[in-house]
Amino acid sequence: MSKAHWALVSLGVNLLQSLLKFLAGALTGSLSMLGEAVHSLSDSFASFVAFATIKFSDKKTKKFPYGLYRLENFGSIVIAFFLLLAAYEMAKRALSKPVELKEEYLGIGLGVVLFSLLSSLTLSLLERRAGKKLNSPTLVADSYHTLTDAFGSSLVLISLIGAYMGYQVDRYFALGVAMLITYTAVSILWKEVSVLLDVSVDEEVLQKVREVILSFPEVREIRGLFIRSSGGKMFADMVLALEGRDFVQIHRLVDIMEDTLKKEVPGLDLVFIHYEPVDGYRQKVGVLIDSDGNVSPTFGGAKELLVFGGKEPERTIMPHCKEEEISKLISEKNLCVIICGHHPLSRDAKGMLSQKGVFVWETEEKNPYIALKEVVYNLQNVEAAYKKGEDNRSLSKS
């Protein structure tokens, strides 16, 4: 079953328990039974909250492109407050005066409380197992809430058995259970608030991700790894040092790494990989410029070559160069990407670039700096150059 189906099952069971407990409490005169009926009713509301958050947490819109996944965490927090309320009610009931029970209806009360106890224990076990399998924090939190109903039913059971024997001992057990419920609620609150604050996943998950990444021989170093968990999903952001000059091949490698991570690490929803060259090698990107200072629409019509990737942008004038001469110059510059309006027409020029592993990035953008941003934004001096070139002024006049 899906997460939403489990939440509906929990809602139905809690509503049935609440109705039966109200009837049994009215017949026996047991305040603890009536209190448990109210408790089950609060469980029903908590289950409804669980259903609503699960139902809408995966909805994606233009305004919420990542979905409303954090609703599940908010749902868990709401349930935790219901746990605190239940603990308060139990403690309050435990400190109240004992009540005379109607012995002729004790059998009905025992039947109802036994049914409630068994159904709550069974539902809590199955729901928690489903929550862990489906990676739903709301289902797990709701399973603990259902478990507190089983503890409450145990209180009523002890109270009814004590009535048969002439003792009233439920208040002592109620105080102990109230403390346990409070501990559970505080634990859930701590966990979910930490998630909302983007706390990192545990070391076991981080180590698994590291193993998958380092299984690729092209990865020389993990320079940054950040993984957060929210709404039953995990989001990874990493910076890797990769070996290689072929722009297309590296891009394909990153796609493969992302798919592999999602398969190997359950619950990993989004992976963002930022890659950098290994130390000692700088990625260089070139832009072919025409006589007006714009990106050259043709390879052979280029008049200047602007290179980024070093300490300062490098400019080379190329008056009346053929495509083969331009390709030779690009190859000598050890570029990984050359930006132009179109590929070279000459076979020799194409072959020269292919042998050197230079990728030709075609663009319709005229501004060389904006075109450069299409390819890569984190190369040295690219950001500053982009800002300087926003007015699309001619390079020859700058």
C-alpha positions as YAML, in Angstrom:
chain: A
units: angstrom
residues:
- id: 1
  name: MET
  ca: [0.00, 0.00, 0.00]
- id: 2
  name: SER
  ca: [1.01, 3.62, -0.49]
- id: 3
  name: LYS
  ca: [1.70, 6.12, 2.30]
- id: 4
  name: ALA
  ca: [-1.71, 7.73, 1.80]
- id: 5
  name: HIS
  ca: [-3.47, 4.33, 2.10]
- id: 6
  name: TRP
  ca: [-1.73, 3.59, 5.41]
- id: 7
  name: ALA
  ca: [-2.78, 6.99, 6.76]
- id: 8
  name: LEU
  ca: [-6.41, 6.24, 5.81]
- id: 9
  name: VAL
  ca: [-6.25, 2.84, 7.57]
- id: 10
  name: SER
  ca: [-4.94, 4.54, 10.70]
- id: 11
  name: LEU
  ca: [-7.72, 7.13, 10.49]
- id: 12
  name: GLY
  ca: [-10.41, 4.44, 10.22]
- id: 13
  name: VAL
  ca: [-9.07, 2.33, 13.11]
- id: 14
  name: ASN
  ca: [-8.78, 5.35, 15.42]
- id: 15
  name: LEU
  ca: [-12.30, 6.57, 14.63]
- id: 16
  name: LEU
  ca: [-13.71, 3.09, 15.37]
- id: 17
  name: GLN
  ca: [-11.79, 2.88, 18.65]
- id: 18
  name: SER
  ca: [-12.96, 6.32, 19.70]
- id: 19
  name: LEU
  ca: [-16.63, 5.43, 19.08]
- id: 20
  name: LEU
  ca: [-16.41, 2.14, 21.01]
- id: 21
  name: LYS
  ca: [-14.61, 3.77, 23.93]
- id: 22
  name: PHE
  ca: [-17.18, 6.52, 24.22]
- id: 23
  name: LEU
  ca: [-19.95, 3.90, 24.40]
- id: 24
  name: ALA
  ca: [-18.05, 1.70, 26.90]
- id: 25
  name: GLY
  ca: [-17.11, 4.72, 29.02]
- id: 26
  name: ALA
  ca: [-20.72, 5.88, 29.19]
- id: 27
  name: LEU
  ca: [-21.88, 2.39, 30.24]
- id: 28
  name: THR
  ca: [-19.17, 1.67, 32.83]
- id: 29
  name: GLY
  ca: [-18.80, 5.20, 34.15]
- id: 30
  name: SER
  ca: [-15.04, 4.97, 33.68]
- id: 31
  name: LEU
  ca: [-13.36, 8.35, 33.30]
- id: 32
  name: SER
  ca: [-10.18, 6.66, 32.10]
- id: 33
  name: MET
  ca: [-12.20, 5.00, 29.33]
- id: 34
  name: LEU
  ca: [-13.77, 8.33, 28.35]
- id: 35
  name: GLY
  ca: [-10.34, 9.93, 28.45]
- id: 36
  name: GLU
  ca: [-9.04, 7.21, 26.16]
- id: 37
  name: ALA
  ca: [-11.96, 7.91, 23.82]
- id: 38
  name: VAL
  ca: [-10.84, 11.53, 23.61]
- id: 39
  name: HIS
  ca: [-7.27, 10.31, 23.12]
- id: 40
  name: SER
  ca: [-8.34, 8.10, 20.22]
- id: 41
  name: LEU
  ca: [-10.23, 11.03, 18.75]
- id: 42
  name: SER
  ca: [-7.03, 13.08, 18.86]
- id: 43
  name: ASP
  ca: [-5.30, 10.13, 17.18]
- id: 44
  name: SER
  ca: [-7.90, 10.33, 14.43]
- id: 45
  name: PHE
  ca: [-7.16, 13.99, 13.88]
- id: 46
  name: ALA
  ca: [-3.43, 13.24, 13.84]
- id: 47
  name: SER
  ca: [-4.04, 10.50, 11.25]
- id: 48
  name: PHE
  ca: [-6.01, 12.99, 9.16]
- id: 49
  name: VAL
  ca: [-3.08, 15.41, 9.35]
- id: 50
  name: ALA
  ca: [-0.78, 12.56, 8.30]
- id: 51
  name: PHE
  ca: [-3.03, 11.76, 5.32]
- id: 52
  name: ALA
  ca: [-3.28, 15.41, 4.25]
- id: 53
  name: THR
  ca: [0.48, 16.04, 4.43]
- id: 54
  name: ILE
  ca: [1.30, 12.81, 2.58]
- id: 55
  name: LYS
  ca: [-1.32, 13.52, -0.09]
- id: 56
  name: PHE
  ca: [-0.03, 17.00, -0.87]
- id: 57
  name: SER
  ca: [3.70, 16.66, -0.09]
- id: 58
  name: ASP
  ca: [4.55, 15.37, -3.60]
- id: 59
  name: LYS
  ca: [2.52, 17.99, -5.48]
- id: 60
  name: LYS
  ca: [4.74, 20.12, -7.72]
- id: 61
  name: THR
  ca: [3.70, 23.47, -9.16]
- id: 62
  name: LYS
  ca: [5.41, 26.41, -10.83]
- id: 63
  name: LYS
  ca: [5.51, 28.18, -7.49]
- id: 64
  name: PHE
  ca: [6.78, 25.07, -5.68]
- id: 65
  name: PRO
  ca: [8.90, 23.28, -8.31]
- id: 66
  name: TYR
  ca: [10.44, 20.92, -5.74]
- id: 67
  name: GLY
  ca: [7.05, 19.91, -4.34]
- id: 68
  name: LEU
  ca: [5.63, 20.41, -0.85]
- id: 69
  name: TYR
  ca: [7.74, 17.61, 0.58]
- id: 70
  name: ARG
  ca: [8.37, 19.44, 3.85]
- id: 71
  name: LEU
  ca: [4.68, 19.19, 4.70]
- id: 72
  name: GLU
  ca: [5.45, 15.70, 6.00]
- id: 73
  name: ASN
  ca: [7.90, 17.15, 8.50]
- id: 74
  name: PHE
  ca: [5.37, 19.76, 9.57]
- id: 75
  name: GLY
  ca: [2.82, 16.95, 9.90]
- id: 76
  name: SER
  ca: [5.17, 15.04, 12.20]
- id: 77
  name: ILE
  ca: [5.60, 18.15, 14.36]
- id: 78
  name: VAL
  ca: [1.81, 18.53, 14.66]
- id: 79
  name: ILE
  ca: [1.55, 14.88, 15.72]
- id: 80
  name: ALA
  ca: [4.29, 15.43, 18.31]
- id: 81
  name: PHE
  ca: [2.20, 18.20, 19.87]
- id: 82
  name: PHE
  ca: [-0.76, 15.82, 19.97]
- id: 83
  name: LEU
  ca: [1.47, 13.38, 21.86]
- id: 84
  name: LEU
  ca: [2.27, 16.09, 24.40]
- id: 85
  name: LEU
  ca: [-1.42, 16.83, 24.76]
- id: 86
  name: ALA
  ca: [-2.16, 13.14, 25.28]
- id: 87
  name: ALA
  ca: [0.58, 12.94, 27.93]
- id: 88
  name: TYR
  ca: [-0.92, 15.93, 29.72]
- id: 89
  name: GLU
  ca: [-4.40, 14.36, 29.68]
- id: 90
  name: MET
  ca: [-3.05, 11.06, 31.04]
- id: 91
  name: ALA
  ca: [-1.16, 12.77, 33.86]
- id: 92
  name: LYS
  ca: [-4.20, 14.88, 34.69]
- id: 93
  name: ARG
  ca: [-6.41, 11.76, 34.73]
- id: 94
  name: ALA
  ca: [-3.91, 9.89, 36.89]
- id: 95
  name: LEU
  ca: [-3.98, 12.61, 39.54]
- id: 96
  name: SER
  ca: [-7.78, 12.82, 39.65]
- id: 97
  name: LYS
  ca: [-9.94, 11.05, 42.25]
- id: 98
  name: PRO
  ca: [-10.87, 7.38, 41.62]
- id: 99
  name: VAL
  ca: [-14.33, 6.80, 40.18]
- id: 100
  name: GLU
  ca: [-16.87, 4.09, 41.03]
- id: 101
  name: LEU
  ca: [-17.25, 1.70, 38.10]
- id: 102
  name: LYS
  ca: [-20.49, -0.09, 37.21]
- id: 103
  name: GLU
  ca: [-19.62, -3.76, 37.65]
- id: 104
  name: GLU
  ca: [-22.44, -5.03, 35.42]
- id: 105
  name: TYR
  ca: [-20.81, -3.39, 32.38]
- id: 106
  name: LEU
  ca: [-17.19, -4.27, 33.18]
- id: 107
  name: GLY
  ca: [-17.28, -7.18, 30.70]
- id: 108
  name: ILE
  ca: [-18.17, -4.82, 27.86]
- id: 109
  name: GLY
  ca: [-15.44, -2.46, 28.97]
- id: 110
  name: LEU
  ca: [-12.88, -5.26, 29.05]
- id: 111
  name: GLY
  ca: [-13.86, -6.40, 25.56]
- id: 112
  name: VAL
  ca: [-13.55, -2.90, 24.12]
- id: 113
  name: VAL
  ca: [-10.22, -2.19, 25.79]
- id: 114
  name: LEU
  ca: [-8.73, -5.53, 24.69]
- id: 115
  name: PHE
  ca: [-9.82, -4.89, 21.10]
- id: 116
  name: SER
  ca: [-8.34, -1.39, 21.27]
- id: 117
  name: LEU
  ca: [-5.08, -2.66, 22.76]
- id: 118
  name: LEU
  ca: [-4.55, -5.39, 20.15]
- id: 119
  name: SER
  ca: [-5.61, -3.27, 17.18]
- id: 120
  name: SER
  ca: [-3.38, -0.36, 18.28]
- id: 121
  name: LEU
  ca: [-0.34, -2.60, 18.75]
- id: 122
  name: THR
  ca: [-0.88, -4.28, 15.38]
- id: 123
  name: LEU
  ca: [-1.48, -1.01, 13.53]
- id: 124
  name: SER
  ca: [1.53, 0.66, 15.18]
- id: 125
  name: LEU
  ca: [3.85, -2.20, 14.19]
- id: 126
  name: LEU
  ca: [2.62, -2.37, 10.58]
- id: 127
  name: GLU
  ca: [2.52, 1.40, 10.14]
- id: 128
  name: ARG
  ca: [6.06, 1.89, 11.47]
- id: 129
  name: ARG
  ca: [7.35, -0.87, 9.19]
- id: 130
  name: ALA
  ca: [5.58, 0.74, 6.21]
- id: 131
  name: GLY
  ca: [6.89, 4.19, 7.18]
- id: 132
  name: LYS
  ca: [10.50, 2.98, 7.19]
- id: 133
  name: LYS
  ca: [10.02, 1.07, 3.93]
- id: 134
  name: LEU
  ca: [8.35, 4.03, 2.20]
- id: 135
  name: ASN
  ca: [10.73, 6.53, 3.85]
- id: 136
  name: SER
  ca: [7.85, 8.53, 5.36]
- id: 137
  name: PRO
  ca: [8.56, 10.43, 8.61]
- id: 138
  name: THR
  ca: [4.84, 11.17, 9.00]
- id: 139
  name: LEU
  ca: [3.88, 7.47, 9.03]
- id: 140
  name: VAL
  ca: [6.64, 6.69, 11.52]
- id: 141
  name: ALA
  ca: [5.50, 9.54, 13.80]
- id: 142
  name: ASP
  ca: [1.87, 8.44, 13.49]
- id: 143
  name: SER
  ca: [2.85, 4.88, 14.40]
- id: 144
  name: TYR
  ca: [4.32, 6.15, 17.68]
- id: 145
  name: HIS
  ca: [1.16, 8.11, 18.30]
- id: 146
  name: THR
  ca: [-0.86, 4.92, 17.75]
- id: 147
  name: LEU
  ca: [1.44, 3.13, 20.18]
- id: 148
  name: THR
  ca: [0.57, 5.63, 22.90]
- id: 149
  name: ASP
  ca: [-3.06, 4.64, 22.41]
- id: 150
  name: ALA
  ca: [-2.02, 1.07, 23.22]
- id: 151
  name: PHE
  ca: [-0.38, 2.31, 26.43]
- id: 152
  name: GLY
  ca: [-3.55, 4.21, 27.27]
- id: 153
  name: SER
  ca: [-5.61, 1.09, 26.67]
- id: 154
  name: SER
  ca: [-3.27, -0.77, 29.03]
- id: 155
  name: LEU
  ca: [-4.05, 1.82, 31.69]
- id: 156
  name: VAL
  ca: [-7.78, 1.27, 31.27]
- id: 157
  name: LEU
  ca: [-7.28, -2.50, 31.33]
- id: 158
  name: ILE
  ca: [-5.35, -2.31, 34.62]
- id: 159
  name: SER
  ca: [-8.02, 0.00, 35.99]
- id: 160
  name: LEU
  ca: [-10.81, -2.44, 35.09]
- id: 161
  name: ILE
  ca: [-8.92, -5.46, 36.47]
- id: 162
  name: GLY
  ca: [-8.16, -3.46, 39.62]
- id: 163
  name: ALA
  ca: [-11.86, -2.69, 39.97]
- id: 164
  name: TYR
  ca: [-12.61, -6.43, 39.98]
- id: 165
  name: MET
  ca: [-10.02, -6.90, 42.73]
- id: 166
  name: GLY
  ca: [-11.01, -3.80, 44.68]
- id: 167
  name: TYR
  ca: [-7.87, -1.74, 43.92]
- id: 168
  name: GLN
  ca: [-7.29, 1.57, 42.13]
- id: 169
  name: VAL
  ca: [-3.72, 1.55, 40.73]
- id: 170
  name: ASP
  ca: [-4.21, 3.17, 37.34]
- id: 171
  name: ARG
  ca: [-2.94, 6.61, 38.44]
- id: 172
  name: TYR
  ca: [0.62, 5.30, 39.04]
- id: 173
  name: PHE
  ca: [0.85, 3.61, 35.67]
- id: 174
  name: ALA
  ca: [-0.67, 6.66, 34.00]
- id: 175
  name: LEU
  ca: [2.09, 8.93, 35.30]
- id: 176
  name: GLY
  ca: [4.80, 6.57, 33.99]
- id: 177
  name: VAL
  ca: [3.18, 6.30, 30.57]
- id: 178
  name: ALA
  ca: [2.72, 10.08, 30.40]
- id: 179
  name: MET
  ca: [6.46, 10.52, 30.94]
- id: 180
  name: LEU
  ca: [7.22, 7.98, 28.20]
- id: 181
  name: ILE
  ca: [4.85, 9.73, 25.77]
- id: 182
  name: THR
  ca: [6.48, 13.08, 26.55]
- id: 183
  name: TYR
  ca: [9.91, 11.61, 25.79]
- id: 184
  name: THR
  ca: [8.64, 10.24, 22.45]
- id: 185
  name: ALA
  ca: [7.10, 13.60, 21.51]
- id: 186
  name: VAL
  ca: [10.24, 15.55, 22.36]
- id: 187
  name: SER
  ca: [12.34, 13.08, 20.32]
- id: 188
  name: ILE
  ca: [10.10, 13.57, 17.27]
- id: 189
  name: LEU
  ca: [10.18, 17.35, 17.67]
- id: 190
  name: TRP
  ca: [13.97, 17.37, 17.92]
- id: 191
  name: LYS
  ca: [14.35, 15.20, 14.83]
- id: 192
  name: GLU
  ca: [11.87, 17.09, 12.63]
- id: 193
  name: VAL
  ca: [13.04, 20.57, 13.65]
- id: 194
  name: SER
  ca: [16.61, 19.48, 12.85]
- id: 195
  name: VAL
  ca: [15.43, 18.36, 9.40]
- id: 196
  name: LEU
  ca: [13.72, 21.70, 8.77]
- id: 197
  name: LEU
  ca: [17.01, 23.38, 9.67]
- id: 198
  name: ASP
  ca: [18.75, 21.27, 6.98]
- id: 199
  name: VAL
  ca: [20.73, 19.03, 9.31]
- id: 200
  name: SER
  ca: [23.12, 16.66, 7.54]
- id: 201
  name: VAL
  ca: [22.23, 12.99, 7.04]
- id: 202
  name: ASP
  ca: [24.00, 10.42, 9.18]
- id: 203
  name: GLU
  ca: [27.57, 9.28, 8.53]
- id: 204
  name: GLU
  ca: [26.42, 5.91, 7.13]
- id: 205
  name: VAL
  ca: [24.64, 7.59, 4.21]
- id: 206
  name: LEU
  ca: [27.55, 9.97, 3.63]
- id: 207
  name: GLN
  ca: [29.99, 7.05, 3.52]
- id: 208
  name: LYS
  ca: [27.80, 5.16, 1.03]
- id: 209
  name: VAL
  ca: [27.72, 8.21, -1.26]
- id: 210
  name: ARG
  ca: [31.52, 8.59, -0.99]
- id: 211
  name: GLU
  ca: [32.01, 4.94, -1.97]
- id: 212
  name: VAL
  ca: [29.81, 5.30, -5.04]
- id: 213
  name: ILE
  ca: [31.55, 8.52, -6.15]
- id: 214
  name: LEU
  ca: [35.06, 7.17, -5.67]
- id: 215
  name: SER
  ca: [34.20, 4.02, -7.64]
- id: 216
  name: PHE
  ca: [34.57, 6.19, -10.78]
- id: 217
  name: PRO
  ca: [38.28, 6.32, -11.71]
- id: 218
  name: GLU
  ca: [37.92, 9.84, -13.16]
- id: 219
  name: VAL
  ca: [37.17, 11.23, -9.69]
- id: 220
  name: ARG
  ca: [40.41, 12.41, -8.11]
- id: 221
  name: GLU
  ca: [39.02, 14.22, -5.09]
- id: 222
  name: ILE
  ca: [35.77, 14.99, -3.26]
- id: 223
  name: ARG
  ca: [36.16, 18.67, -2.44]
- id: 224
  name: GLY
  ca: [32.72, 19.13, -0.92]
- id: 225
  name: LEU
  ca: [29.82, 16.86, 0.01]
- id: 226
  name: PHE
  ca: [26.57, 18.09, 1.54]
- id: 227
  name: ILE
  ca: [23.45, 15.91, 1.91]
- id: 228
  name: ARG
  ca: [20.30, 16.94, 3.73]
- id: 229
  name: SER
  ca: [17.13, 15.03, 4.47]
- id: 230
  name: SER
  ca: [13.65, 16.53, 4.29]
- id: 231
  name: GLY
  ca: [10.17, 15.07, 3.88]
- id: 232
  name: GLY
  ca: [11.47, 11.54, 3.46]
- id: 233
  name: LYS
  ca: [13.77, 12.65, 0.63]
- id: 234
  name: MET
  ca: [17.48, 13.41, 0.43]
- id: 235
  name: PHE
  ca: [19.18, 16.15, -1.56]
- id: 236
  name: ALA
  ca: [22.89, 15.99, -2.37]
- id: 237
  name: ASP
  ca: [25.22, 18.80, -3.39]
- id: 238
  name: MET
  ca: [28.86, 17.99, -4.12]
- id: 239
  name: VAL
  ca: [32.03, 19.44, -5.62]
- id: 240
  name: LEU
  ca: [34.30, 16.93, -7.38]
- id: 241
  name: ALA
  ca: [37.75, 17.17, -8.96]
- id: 242
  name: LEU
  ca: [37.53, 15.26, -12.25]
- id: 243
  name: GLU
  ca: [40.29, 14.25, -14.63]
- id: 244
  name: GLY
  ca: [39.83, 14.84, -18.33]
- id: 245
  name: ARG
  ca: [39.65, 17.49, -21.03]
- id: 246
  name: ASP
  ca: [36.76, 16.27, -23.14]
- id: 247
  name: PHE
  ca: [33.85, 18.53, -22.22]
- id: 248
  name: VAL
  ca: [31.19, 16.18, -23.64]
- id: 249
  name: GLN
  ca: [32.69, 13.09, -22.02]
- id: 250
  name: ILE
  ca: [32.87, 14.74, -18.59]
- id: 251
  name: HIS
  ca: [29.28, 15.93, -18.90]
- id: 252
  name: ARG
  ca: [28.14, 12.39, -19.75]
- id: 253
  name: LEU
  ca: [30.16, 11.01, -16.85]
- id: 254
  name: VAL
  ca: [28.40, 13.38, -14.43]
- id: 255
  name: ASP
  ca: [24.99, 12.23, -15.73]
- id: 256
  name: ILE
  ca: [25.99, 8.59, -15.16]
- id: 257
  name: MET
  ca: [27.20, 9.40, -11.64]
- id: 258
  name: GLU
  ca: [23.88, 11.08, -10.79]
- id: 259
  name: ASP
  ca: [21.86, 8.09, -12.03]
- id: 260
  name: THR
  ca: [24.12, 5.63, -10.18]
- id: 261
  name: LEU
  ca: [23.82, 7.54, -6.90]
- id: 262
  name: LYS
  ca: [20.01, 7.56, -7.12]
- id: 263
  name: LYS
  ca: [19.98, 3.79, -7.69]
- id: 264
  name: GLU
  ca: [22.52, 2.93, -4.98]
- id: 265
  name: VAL
  ca: [21.26, 5.29, -2.26]
- id: 266
  name: PRO
  ca: [17.51, 4.85, -1.55]
- id: 267
  name: GLY
  ca: [15.65, 8.09, -0.94]
- id: 268
  name: LEU
  ca: [18.15, 10.26, -2.83]
- id: 269
  name: ASP
  ca: [15.86, 12.50, -4.88]
- id: 270
  name: LEU
  ca: [18.07, 15.23, -6.33]
- id: 271
  name: VAL
  ca: [21.83, 15.26, -6.99]
- id: 272
  name: PHE
  ca: [23.77, 18.38, -7.93]
- id: 273
  name: ILE
  ca: [27.36, 17.74, -9.02]
- id: 274
  name: HIS
  ca: [29.71, 20.68, -9.52]
- id: 275
  name: TYR
  ca: [32.91, 19.52, -11.18]
- id: 276
  name: GLU
  ca: [36.31, 21.16, -11.31]
- id: 277
  name: PRO
  ca: [39.58, 20.22, -13.02]
- id: 278
  name: VAL
  ca: [42.25, 18.45, -11.02]
- id: 279
  name: ASP
  ca: [45.10, 20.56, -9.64]
- id: 280
  name: GLY
  ca: [47.68, 21.45, -12.28]
- id: 281
  name: TYR
  ca: [45.15, 21.61, -15.10]
- id: 282
  name: ARG
  ca: [42.96, 24.57, -15.89]
- id: 283
  name: GLN
  ca: [39.86, 24.32, -18.02]
- id: 284
  name: LYS
  ca: [40.03, 26.92, -20.75]
- id: 285
  name: VAL
  ca: [37.05, 28.17, -22.72]
- id: 286
  name: GLY
  ca: [37.44, 30.29, -25.84]
- id: 287
  name: VAL
  ca: [35.04, 32.62, -27.67]
- id: 288
  name: LEU
  ca: [35.41, 33.53, -31.35]
- id: 289
  name: ILE
  ca: [34.67, 37.23, -31.86]
- id: 290
  name: ASP
  ca: [33.68, 39.06, -35.05]
- id: 291
  name: SER
  ca: [34.66, 42.58, -36.12]
- id: 292
  name: ASP
  ca: [31.78, 44.11, -34.12]
- id: 293
  name: GLY
  ca: [32.87, 42.55, -30.83]
- id: 294
  name: ASN
  ca: [30.04, 39.97, -30.87]
- id: 295
  name: VAL
  ca: [30.18, 36.18, -30.97]
- id: 296
  name: SER
  ca: [31.20, 35.32, -34.51]
- id: 297
  name: PRO
  ca: [28.24, 33.74, -36.38]
- id: 298
  name: THR
  ca: [30.67, 31.70, -38.49]
- id: 299
  name: PHE
  ca: [33.95, 29.99, -37.72]
- id: 300
  name: GLY
  ca: [35.83, 31.52, -40.64]
- id: 301
  name: GLY
  ca: [34.50, 35.00, -39.97]
- id: 302
  name: ALA
  ca: [36.18, 35.31, -36.56]
- id: 303
  name: LYS
  ca: [38.58, 38.22, -36.08]
- id: 304
  name: GLU
  ca: [39.59, 37.64, -32.45]
- id: 305
  name: LEU
  ca: [39.92, 34.76, -29.99]
- id: 306
  name: LEU
  ca: [39.08, 35.47, -26.35]
- id: 307
  name: VAL
  ca: [40.29, 32.82, -23.88]
- id: 308
  name: PHE
  ca: [39.11, 32.40, -20.27]
- id: 309
  name: GLY
  ca: [40.56, 30.09, -17.64]
- id: 310
  name: GLY
  ca: [43.87, 31.71, -16.75]
- id: 311
  name: LYS
  ca: [44.56, 34.49, -14.30]
- id: 312
  name: GLU
  ca: [43.40, 37.08, -16.84]
- id: 313
  name: PRO
  ca: [41.32, 36.80, -20.03]
- id: 314
  name: GLU
  ca: [43.63, 36.38, -23.03]
- id: 315
  name: ARG
  ca: [42.93, 37.98, -26.43]
- id: 316
  name: THR
  ca: [44.45, 37.01, -29.78]
- id: 317
  name: ILE
  ca: [43.87, 39.00, -32.97]
- id: 318
  name: MET
  ca: [43.23, 36.84, -36.06]
- id: 319
  name: PRO
  ca: [42.86, 39.06, -39.19]
- id: 320
  name: HIS
  ca: [41.81, 37.15, -42.32]
- id: 321
  name: CYS
  ca: [42.51, 33.65, -40.91]
- id: 322
  name: LYS
  ca: [41.21, 30.49, -42.58]
- id: 323
  name: GLU
  ca: [39.23, 27.91, -40.59]
- id: 324
  name: GLU
  ca: [42.21, 25.53, -40.50]
- id: 325
  name: GLU
  ca: [44.45, 28.27, -39.09]
- id: 326
  name: ILE
  ca: [41.86, 29.15, -36.45]
- id: 327
  name: SER
  ca: [41.51, 25.47, -35.44]
- id: 328
  name: LYS
  ca: [45.31, 25.16, -35.18]
- id: 329
  name: LEU
  ca: [45.46, 28.22, -32.92]
- id: 330
  name: ILE
  ca: [42.65, 26.86, -30.74]
- id: 331
  name: SER
  ca: [44.47, 23.52, -30.46]
- id: 332
  name: GLU
  ca: [47.69, 25.26, -29.41]
- id: 333
  name: LYS
  ca: [45.78, 27.14, -26.69]
- id: 334
  name: ASN
  ca: [44.66, 23.79, -25.16]
- id: 335
  name: LEU
  ca: [41.02, 24.82, -25.01]
- id: 336
  name: CYS
  ca: [38.33, 22.39, -23.91]
- id: 337
  name: VAL
  ca: [35.42, 24.42, -25.38]
- id: 338
  name: ILE
  ca: [35.26, 26.97, -28.17]
- id: 339
  name: ILE
  ca: [32.12, 29.12, -28.49]
- id: 340
  name: CYS
  ca: [30.93, 30.19, -31.92]
- id: 341
  name: GLY
  ca: [27.75, 30.68, -33.91]
- id: 342
  name: HIS
  ca: [28.45, 27.59, -36.02]
- id: 343
  name: HIS
  ca: [30.84, 24.66, -36.41]
- id: 344
  name: PRO
  ca: [33.68, 25.02, -38.93]
- id: 345
  name: LEU
  ca: [32.80, 23.96, -42.45]
- id: 346
  name: SER
  ca: [36.24, 22.61, -43.29]
- id: 347
  name: ARG
  ca: [36.81, 18.89, -42.67]
- id: 348
  name: ASP
  ca: [40.44, 19.53, -41.79]
- id: 349
  name: ALA
  ca: [39.43, 22.14, -39.23]
- id: 350
  name: LYS
  ca: [36.85, 19.78, -37.71]
- id: 351
  name: GLY
  ca: [39.35, 16.91, -37.58]
- id: 352
  name: MET
  ca: [41.97, 19.06, -35.88]
- id: 353
  name: LEU
  ca: [39.56, 20.10, -33.14]
- id: 354
  name: SER
  ca: [38.29, 16.53, -32.72]
- id: 355
  name: GLN
  ca: [41.82, 15.15, -32.28]
- id: 356
  name: LYS
  ca: [42.50, 17.69, -29.53]
- id: 357
  name: GLY
  ca: [39.16, 16.96, -27.80]
- id: 358
  name: VAL
  ca: [37.85, 20.51, -28.29]
- id: 359
  name: PHE
  ca: [34.06, 20.81, -28.07]
- id: 360
  name: VAL
  ca: [32.41, 23.43, -30.30]
- id: 361
  name: TRP
  ca: [29.53, 25.13, -28.49]
- id: 362
  name: GLU
  ca: [27.10, 26.67, -30.95]
- id: 363
  name: THR
  ca: [25.10, 29.67, -29.73]
- id: 364
  name: GLU
  ca: [22.74, 32.32, -31.10]
- id: 365
  name: GLU
  ca: [23.76, 34.73, -28.34]
- id: 366
  name: LYS
  ca: [25.68, 37.78, -29.61]
- id: 367
  name: ASN
  ca: [27.11, 38.96, -26.29]
- id: 368
  name: PRO
  ca: [30.30, 36.89, -25.77]
- id: 369
  name: TYR
  ca: [30.10, 37.10, -22.00]
- id: 370
  name: ILE
  ca: [26.50, 35.92, -21.82]
- id: 371
  name: ALA
  ca: [27.38, 33.12, -24.27]
- id: 372
  name: LEU
  ca: [30.27, 32.22, -21.99]
- id: 373
  name: LYS
  ca: [27.88, 31.98, -19.07]
- id: 374
  name: GLU
  ca: [25.84, 29.41, -21.05]
- id: 375
  name: VAL
  ca: [28.81, 27.05, -20.92]
- id: 376
  name: VAL
  ca: [30.33, 27.58, -17.50]
- id: 377
  name: TYR
  ca: [30.09, 30.24, -14.82]
- id: 378
  name: ASN
  ca: [32.69, 29.15, -12.26]
- id: 379
  name: LEU
  ca: [35.88, 29.57, -14.26]
- id: 380
  name: GLN
  ca: [38.28, 32.17, -12.98]
- id: 381
  name: ASN
  ca: [37.36, 35.73, -14.11]
- id: 382
  name: VAL
  ca: [34.24, 34.61, -15.98]
- id: 383
  name: GLU
  ca: [31.86, 36.18, -13.46]
- id: 384
  name: ALA
  ca: [33.72, 39.48, -13.50]
- id: 385
  name: ALA
  ca: [33.95, 39.43, -17.28]
- id: 386
  name: TYR
  ca: [30.25, 38.74, -17.58]
- id: 387
  name: LYS
  ca: [29.45, 41.74, -15.41]
- id: 388
  name: LYS
  ca: [31.74, 43.97, -17.46]
- id: 389
  name: GLY
  ca: [30.20, 42.79, -20.73]
- id: 390
  name: GLU
  ca: [26.54, 43.15, -19.83]
- id: 391
  name: ASP
  ca: [26.24, 46.23, -22.01]
- id: 392
  name: ASN
  ca: [27.26, 44.12, -25.05]
- id: 393
  name: ARG
  ca: [29.93, 46.68, -26.01]
- id: 394
  name: SER
  ca: [32.47, 45.85, -28.68]
- id: 395
  name: LEU
  ca: [35.56, 44.04, -27.39]
- id: 396
  name: SER
  ca: [37.76, 45.91, -29.77]
- id: 397
  name: LYS
  ca: [36.77, 49.16, -28.03]
- id: 398
  name: SER
  ca: [37.07, 47.86, -24.43]
...
